Amino acid sequence: MNKGELVESIIAKSGLDKRQTESTLNAFVEAVMDATRAGEKVTIVGFGTFNPTSRGARTGRNPQTGAPVKIAASKGVRFAAGAAYKTSLNTKGTAKKASAAKKAGSATKASAATKASATTKASASKATATKAAASKAPAAKATKAPASKSATKAPAAKKAAKSTKKK
């Protein structure tokens, strides 16, 4: 929704004419901007709070070159929605969940408890399997040089002895 659409929505709900609605909305926006510019927090009960913030000057890095860059101090504003606004946003989803839970009754609670215990058992067995696999995992191989030339010839000698037995 943009400013024009907001004006039309206010006109439909209040019955004011377009000029009055636009001037009222402009006055509201200017008042909030002036107050936050002065460092004041603006709270509209049931709607939310506009809280001015400031960030100090700091040194950043250019991601392409890695060179340090000076970043100037800046001011901003944060909006935190009020409790009534949050509940109005979330009433549809919670109402559906609550009505579904009431209709299902205790049968749903029993099946949910069964599913929860099965899930707990499954996750416990997975954790046990993971621990067992970790304990069976071979240790890291140590790299060592061959002890002597005779040690490297030994497998070849065994192969030769096996091949002579077969004949």
Number of C-alpha atoms within 10 A of each C-alpha: 7 6 11 10 10 14 20 15 14 17 17 11 8 10 10 12 13 13 11 12 19 19 12 13 16 12 12 12 11 12 13 16 17 12 15 20 15 10 15 14 16 17 16 10 12 14 13 17 17 19 17 19 14 11 10 9 11 10 9 12 12 10 8 6 7 9 9 11 11 11 12 10 10 10 12 11 16 12 12 14 17 15 13 13 14 14 13 10 10 11 10 10 9 11 11 10 10 10 10 12 13 10 10 10 10 11 10 14 12 11 11 12 12 12 12 12 12 12 12 12 12 12 12 12 12 12 12 12 12 12 11 11 11 10 10 9 8 8 7 6 6 6 6 6 6 9 8 8 8 10 10 11 10 11 11 10 11 10 10 11 11 10 9 8 7 6 5
